[in-house]
Amino acid sequence: MRKLIFAFVLLSFTFNASGQNTYYPPISQTAFWDTLSPKSQGWCNDSINSLYQYLAKENSKAFILLVDGKIVLEKYFGTFTQDSIWYWASAGKTLTAFLVGKARDEGKLALTDKTSDYLGSGWSSLTQAQEDAITVRHQFTMTTGLDDGVPDLYCTLKSCLQYKAAPGTRWAYHNAPYTLLDKVIETATGSTMNLYTQQSLSSKTGINGLWFKSGYNNVFASKARNFARWGLLAQNGFKWNGVQLIDTGYARQSVNTSQNLNLSYGYLWWLNGKKSFMVPTLQTVFPGSFIPNAPADMFAAIGSKGQIASISPSRKIVWIRMGENPTGQLSDVPFLLADKVWRRINTLTCNSTATHDVQPKQTGIYPNPAADRLFVYNAGTYQVLELTGKTLQSGYADSHNGIDISGLKPGVYLLNGPKGSFRFVKQP
């Protein structure tokens, strides 16, 4: 029993330790936010400029990087400024998960509650028995079993919500069941999303913003610094300046595997360092981490067109990017952009090409999915094949130049490379 208690205390300490010396900016939006010089981190101007050039090329609007809560890098592009407002897209899903946890803490809902308890019977095209099997937990772990093969993945109308599989047996990145969580929260709390966010989050952290309707979606928008505040809050176990905002157990589970189908998905957070991952629109399970150049403990809020908050407690880094669609990346979850940013962050240190441990080279290839170029960890001959076995291209690849896959159509392919055979996804 003593060993068990000690282990629990150690786990709790580990989860919160990163916040012990963390700086938290004042709640006021007009107050000064402490900074650290890039020189204090050993970062060189040439490497920083290279990062900014890459971000500009990829249609970015804002980039902020925090270390221990203090701003080290902050860059705005074009006419975008510190006071400009931009939407979070699906990165805002993580904010919804926080609000579910807050309502749970207040006894207003339980994760095991039926969705129909809040939406009423007949909110879908399912039978009553099928509908009653779907719970709040299924909604924010993407395991409702509703059909993501319908023409409009965002449609929340009854006619669009159709049965595919039993809840909990199938993971699919399906936006409509997630969107309905907003109505669950509003029914459970008797409050609007904007008011509940203000009461539960904004008034305590200064993370101001606004939920607005866009088609079927409810989308959150804010200034870039408020997006960075959100990453800082998440980095420190959803504790702000000593005040725990949601239950520590729920907070810890939010950024850990939430089901056994997609190991890289928590409570609407994407998780790095797992043995495998899945991607939107596909049922394929890919080996390795979804962002190989990031630390194993990195977790992220990721939205369409590259709205990203990426957090690494071990590196004490939070970075956010807001902007338009990156070049050649049309995915709702642009992993490749996040991977390339981390790749450049890893080489910011002066006179160094790689200064921090990143993901173990367990897969032999990265990134996966990829848009234009696939890299290998070991040089050697390779073949790219269709899943039917037909060879599409072959040659010699090294870790520097990689393999040009820009001519492939979007889809799933097989690479026979220096470290074995791997499936990979070619993005549009």
Legacy VTK file of the C-alpha trace (Angstrom):
# vtk DataFile Version 3.0
C-alpha trace
ASCII
DATASET POLYDATA
POINTS 428 float
0.000 0.000 0.000
2.839 2.406 0.873
4.449 1.750 -2.510
1.141 2.435 -4.264
0.644 5.716 -2.412
4.236 6.757 -3.141
3.792 5.978 -6.843
0.610 8.050 -6.989
2.287 11.004 -5.273
5.259 10.756 -7.635
2.961 10.691 -10.670
1.094 13.753 -9.425
4.368 15.570 -8.797
5.646 14.727 -12.281
2.456 15.985 -13.918
2.620 19.350 -12.151
6.371 19.834 -11.769
6.726 21.766 -15.013
4.576 24.531 -13.563
6.641 25.107 -10.414
8.801 27.907 -11.847
6.531 28.917 -14.679
5.739 32.545 -15.365
2.079 33.415 -15.903
1.249 36.683 -17.681
-1.186 39.070 -15.957
-4.863 38.505 -16.730
-5.179 42.001 -18.179
-4.784 42.027 -21.966
-2.925 45.346 -21.826
-0.407 44.339 -19.160
3.226 43.614 -20.006
4.111 39.973 -20.770
7.636 39.063 -19.662
10.073 37.991 -22.332
13.316 36.063 -22.641
15.906 36.931 -25.252
16.658 34.297 -27.894
20.311 34.732 -26.893
19.477 33.462 -23.385
18.390 30.203 -25.022
21.519 30.021 -27.175
19.489 30.633 -30.335
20.995 32.316 -33.382
19.382 35.044 -35.464
20.089 33.224 -38.739
18.159 30.163 -37.541
15.306 32.305 -36.219
15.084 34.164 -39.512
15.029 30.843 -41.357
12.093 29.745 -39.201
10.264 33.007 -39.892
10.921 32.698 -43.623
9.458 29.208 -43.606
6.389 30.378 -41.686
5.888 33.285 -44.084
6.141 30.941 -47.063
3.489 28.728 -45.494
0.918 31.555 -45.271
1.250 32.132 -41.523
-0.316 35.095 -39.754
1.073 34.724 -36.226
3.719 32.685 -34.425
4.547 32.798 -30.713
6.990 30.604 -28.795
7.067 30.539 -25.001
9.710 29.068 -22.710
8.607 28.688 -19.089
5.683 30.950 -19.932
7.786 33.863 -21.170
7.775 35.027 -24.777
10.988 34.230 -26.638
9.726 34.534 -30.210
6.728 36.521 -31.444
6.175 37.288 -35.109
3.234 38.615 -37.115
3.025 38.449 -40.880
1.515 40.778 -43.464
-1.164 43.050 -42.027
-1.846 40.749 -39.057
-0.981 42.295 -35.672
-0.956 41.458 -31.978
-4.538 42.757 -31.761
-5.881 40.855 -34.776
-8.505 38.154 -34.223
-8.268 34.718 -35.848
-10.182 31.470 -35.507
-8.851 28.303 -33.838
-10.710 25.848 -36.114
-10.491 22.309 -34.690
-7.805 23.376 -32.220
-10.812 24.750 -30.326
-11.989 21.187 -29.745
-9.559 21.058 -26.822
-11.307 24.038 -25.262
-14.601 22.137 -25.487
-12.973 19.202 -23.684
-11.969 21.602 -20.905
-15.567 22.859 -20.579
-16.876 19.280 -20.412
-14.422 18.657 -17.560
-15.539 21.816 -15.780
-19.211 20.843 -16.044
-18.268 17.384 -14.745
-16.455 18.941 -11.762
-19.593 20.926 -10.951
-21.749 17.793 -11.017
-23.710 18.981 -14.037
-22.862 16.009 -16.235
-20.991 12.701 -16.192
-18.855 11.283 -18.967
-20.947 8.120 -18.901
-24.214 10.024 -19.403
-26.172 9.235 -22.546
-25.947 11.954 -25.172
-29.714 11.734 -25.485
-30.004 12.893 -21.856
-29.021 16.338 -23.149
-30.076 16.315 -26.802
-33.346 14.450 -26.303
-34.462 11.264 -28.011
-34.365 11.214 -31.797
-31.358 13.510 -32.292
-29.986 11.019 -34.855
-31.246 8.543 -37.465
-30.403 5.614 -35.169
-32.825 3.349 -33.417
-33.568 4.292 -29.822
-31.369 1.464 -28.522
-28.465 2.479 -30.790
-28.808 6.129 -29.865
-28.953 5.434 -26.128
-25.639 3.564 -26.349
-23.766 6.771 -27.290
-22.330 8.653 -24.317
-20.644 11.992 -23.750
-17.295 10.159 -23.556
-17.853 8.667 -27.005
-18.415 12.162 -28.402
-15.090 13.616 -27.304
-13.022 10.519 -28.017
-14.333 10.271 -31.622
-15.802 6.825 -30.998
-19.566 7.369 -31.420
-19.762 4.826 -34.230
-21.683 7.305 -36.389
-20.935 7.079 -40.101
-18.174 9.463 -41.193
-18.752 8.422 -44.801
-21.760 10.713 -45.189
-21.483 13.502 -47.798
-21.054 16.240 -45.173
-18.960 15.367 -42.110
-19.987 18.620 -40.452
-23.731 18.197 -40.820
-25.500 17.863 -37.453
-28.974 17.269 -38.898
-30.693 14.042 -37.900
-30.527 12.783 -41.478
-26.716 13.115 -41.492
-26.177 11.166 -38.250
-26.306 7.539 -39.353
-25.245 4.254 -37.769
-21.938 2.681 -38.786
-20.703 0.664 -35.798
-21.303 0.121 -32.112
-20.010 3.013 -29.967
-16.487 2.468 -28.691
-15.557 -0.001 -31.436
-14.464 2.401 -34.179
-12.391 5.623 -34.130
-13.161 8.214 -36.796
-12.417 11.937 -36.946
-16.052 12.984 -37.321
-16.841 16.628 -36.675
-20.631 16.478 -36.306
-20.805 14.406 -33.066
-18.134 16.664 -31.608
-20.084 19.814 -32.513
-23.114 18.479 -30.656
-21.055 18.553 -27.452
-21.726 22.290 -27.384
-25.432 21.651 -26.983
-24.657 19.022 -24.341
-22.660 21.614 -22.378
-25.299 24.305 -22.757
-28.124 21.984 -21.692
-26.148 20.636 -18.722
-25.020 24.046 -17.454
-27.992 26.168 -18.462
-25.528 28.629 -19.960
-24.335 29.621 -23.406
-20.892 28.515 -24.589
-19.631 32.083 -24.490
-20.887 32.775 -20.977
-19.664 29.450 -19.605
-16.240 30.000 -21.189
-16.053 33.460 -19.643
-16.986 32.187 -16.181
-14.864 29.023 -16.230
-11.785 30.184 -18.102
-11.503 33.774 -19.291
-12.049 35.467 -15.929
-9.326 33.305 -14.347
-6.671 33.253 -17.071
-7.280 36.153 -19.431
-7.953 33.698 -22.286
-10.549 35.881 -23.975
-12.301 35.031 -27.200
-15.656 34.360 -28.780
-17.533 31.309 -29.999
-19.349 31.984 -33.286
-21.435 29.946 -35.700
-19.898 28.970 -39.051
-22.166 26.666 -40.999
-22.854 23.700 -38.732
-19.718 24.428 -36.705
-19.210 26.426 -33.542
-15.770 28.021 -33.796
-13.659 29.875 -31.229
-11.649 32.956 -32.211
-9.168 35.099 -30.279
-5.947 37.053 -30.453
-2.753 35.049 -30.922
-1.549 35.716 -27.374
-4.737 34.195 -25.973
-4.069 31.064 -28.002
-0.592 31.019 -26.416
-2.165 31.414 -22.949
-4.259 28.324 -23.699
-1.137 26.330 -24.515
0.519 27.557 -21.321
-2.494 26.500 -19.246
-2.481 23.037 -20.818
1.286 22.675 -20.370
0.850 23.071 -16.626
-1.954 20.569 -16.093
-4.706 23.190 -16.492
-3.432 25.043 -13.460
-3.055 28.830 -13.706
-0.756 30.604 -11.292
-1.357 28.032 -8.549
-5.092 27.612 -9.137
-6.249 24.233 -10.500
-9.106 24.957 -12.920
-10.287 21.385 -13.522
-9.861 18.120 -11.642
-6.267 16.894 -11.874
-7.336 13.359 -12.822
-9.458 14.634 -15.697
-6.693 17.064 -16.694
-4.139 14.247 -16.803
-6.442 11.973 -18.793
-7.176 14.742 -21.301
-3.637 14.514 -22.647
-3.300 10.739 -22.448
-4.723 8.009 -24.665
-8.508 8.025 -24.307
-9.344 4.735 -26.061
-7.475 1.738 -27.495
-8.182 2.418 -31.176
-6.145 5.562 -31.881
-3.414 5.663 -29.251
-2.466 9.197 -30.293
-5.797 10.762 -29.352
-6.846 11.986 -25.925
-9.835 14.125 -24.986
-9.753 15.962 -28.346
-5.965 16.476 -27.981
-3.422 14.914 -30.364
-0.680 12.999 -28.515
2.880 12.366 -29.660
5.256 9.585 -28.648
2.763 6.721 -28.986
3.288 3.403 -30.740
0.808 4.223 -33.494
-1.637 6.819 -34.772
-4.619 7.260 -37.083
-5.504 10.170 -39.352
-8.791 11.754 -40.482
-10.798 9.996 -43.232
-8.829 6.732 -42.977
-9.148 3.609 -40.855
-5.470 2.731 -41.261
-3.312 2.484 -38.114
0.194 3.817 -38.779
3.203 2.861 -36.651
5.177 5.473 -34.742
4.590 9.077 -33.705
2.590 11.482 -35.842
5.181 14.286 -35.427
8.593 12.561 -35.431
10.614 15.754 -34.925
8.760 16.699 -31.727
9.562 15.457 -28.216
7.772 12.282 -27.135
5.764 14.156 -24.487
4.455 16.739 -26.949
0.685 17.096 -27.252
-1.167 19.490 -29.501
-4.379 21.235 -30.411
-4.504 21.167 -34.205
-7.055 22.698 -36.543
-7.758 23.172 -40.225
-5.333 25.347 -42.189
-2.699 24.982 -39.499
-4.135 26.511 -36.354
-1.755 24.827 -33.906
-0.891 24.993 -30.221
1.993 22.590 -29.609
3.144 21.864 -26.054
6.166 20.018 -24.668
6.414 19.951 -20.847
9.908 18.431 -20.947
11.225 21.251 -23.133
9.032 23.824 -21.292
8.023 25.033 -24.740
4.654 26.187 -26.021
4.354 27.457 -29.567
1.328 28.541 -31.524
0.798 29.205 -35.187
-2.226 30.875 -36.789
-2.720 31.377 -40.500
-4.069 30.305 -43.832
-3.630 26.929 -45.478
0.015 25.793 -45.706
1.343 25.071 -49.173
0.028 21.755 -50.455
-1.629 20.765 -47.158
-5.411 20.482 -47.271
-5.879 18.110 -44.350
-8.099 19.064 -41.404
-5.115 18.093 -39.244
-1.893 19.299 -40.949
0.679 17.163 -39.133
3.354 17.975 -41.700
3.364 21.685 -40.882
3.760 20.983 -37.159
6.585 18.539 -37.853
8.483 21.018 -40.022
8.160 23.759 -37.405
9.529 21.429 -34.715
12.347 20.442 -37.057
13.390 24.096 -37.281
12.972 24.690 -33.544
15.351 21.792 -32.922
18.057 23.600 -34.923
17.696 27.097 -33.444
20.756 26.620 -31.228
23.905 28.261 -32.572
26.436 26.065 -34.374
24.241 23.000 -34.131
22.090 21.047 -36.539
20.267 18.973 -33.898
20.373 19.924 -30.241
17.537 18.059 -28.565
16.256 14.526 -28.488
13.278 14.004 -30.751
11.290 10.898 -31.502
13.064 7.530 -31.552
13.708 6.487 -35.111
11.310 3.594 -34.751
9.486 3.943 -38.048
12.300 4.551 -40.520
10.265 7.251 -42.332
8.854 10.705 -41.557
6.645 12.655 -41.743
3.615 10.447 -42.109
1.275 11.686 -43.599
3.410 13.616 -46.103
2.528 16.090 -48.844
5.540 16.409 -51.140
8.571 14.654 -49.703
9.104 11.584 -47.522
12.318 11.234 -45.518
14.136 8.097 -44.386
16.336 7.714 -41.315
18.791 5.376 -43.056
20.112 5.724 -46.592
19.423 2.958 -49.093
17.353 1.802 -52.018
13.579 2.085 -51.898
10.389 1.237 -53.736
7.012 2.986 -53.543
4.145 0.600 -54.251
0.390 0.663 -54.453
-1.284 -1.522 -51.841
-1.975 -3.975 -54.670
1.784 -4.479 -54.988
2.337 -2.473 -58.175
5.645 -0.558 -58.100
5.190 3.154 -58.840
8.726 4.471 -58.332
12.085 3.344 -57.016
15.563 4.664 -56.441
18.102 5.549 -53.776
17.153 7.717 -50.782
19.240 9.406 -48.120
18.210 11.145 -44.917
18.951 14.610 -46.346
17.169 14.628 -49.719
14.396 12.154 -49.013
11.956 10.846 -51.605
9.923 13.099 -53.898
6.294 11.906 -53.705
4.699 15.061 -55.118
3.606 13.165 -58.232
1.530 10.610 -56.308
-2.214 10.952 -55.977
-3.555 11.373 -52.427
-3.989 7.989 -50.782
-2.254 5.187 -48.902
0.952 3.615 -50.261
3.623 1.126 -49.253
7.305 2.028 -48.979
9.913 -0.702 -49.070
12.903 1.151 -47.627
16.204 0.735 -45.797
14.481 -0.131 -42.499
11.708 -2.326 -43.826
8.201 -1.875 -45.225
5.850 0.860 -44.061
2.495 2.244 -45.072
2.294 5.998 -45.516
-0.342 8.556 -46.454
0.142 10.981 -49.343
-1.719 14.195 -48.513
-3.267 16.433 -51.203
LINES 1 429
428 0 1 2 3 4 5 6 7 8 9 10 11 12 13 14 15 16 17 18 19 20 21 22 23 24 25 26 27 28 29 30 31 32 33 34 35 36 37 38 39 40 41 42 43 44 45 46 47 48 49 50 51 52 53 54 55 56 57 58 59 60 61 62 63 64 65 66 67 68 69 70 71 72 73 74 75 76 77 78 79 80 81 82 83 84 85 86 87 88 89 90 91 92 93 94 95 96 97 98 99 100 101 102 103 104 105 106 107 108 109 110 111 112 113 114 115 116 117 118 119 120 121 122 123 124 125 126 127 128 129 130 131 132 133 134 135 136 137 138 139 140 141 142 143 144 145 146 147 148 149 150 151 152 153 154 155 156 157 158 159 160 161 162 163 164 165 166 167 168 169 170 171 172 173 174 175 176 177 178 179 180 181 182 183 184 185 186 187 188 189 190 191 192 193 194 195 196 197 198 199 200 201 202 203 204 205 206 207 208 209 210 211 212 213 214 215 216 217 218 219 220 221 222 223 224 225 226 227 228 229 230 231 232 233 234 235 236 237 238 239 240 241 242 243 244 245 246 247 248 249 250 251 252 253 254 255 256 257 258 259 260 261 262 263 264 265 266 267 268 269 270 271 272 273 274 275 276 277 278 279 280 281 282 283 284 285 286 287 288 289 290 291 292 293 294 295 296 297 298 299 300 301 302 303 304 305 306 307 308 309 310 311 312 313 314 315 316 317 318 319 320 321 322 323 324 325 326 327 328 329 330 331 332 333 334 335 336 337 338 339 340 341 342 343 344 345 346 347 348 349 350 351 352 353 354 355 356 357 358 359 360 361 362 363 364 365 366 367 368 369 370 371 372 373 374 375 376 377 378 379 380 381 382 383 384 385 386 387 388 389 390 391 392 393 394 395 396 397 398 399 400 401 402 403 404 405 406 407 408 409 410 411 412 413 414 415 416 417 418 419 420 421 422 423 424 425 426 427
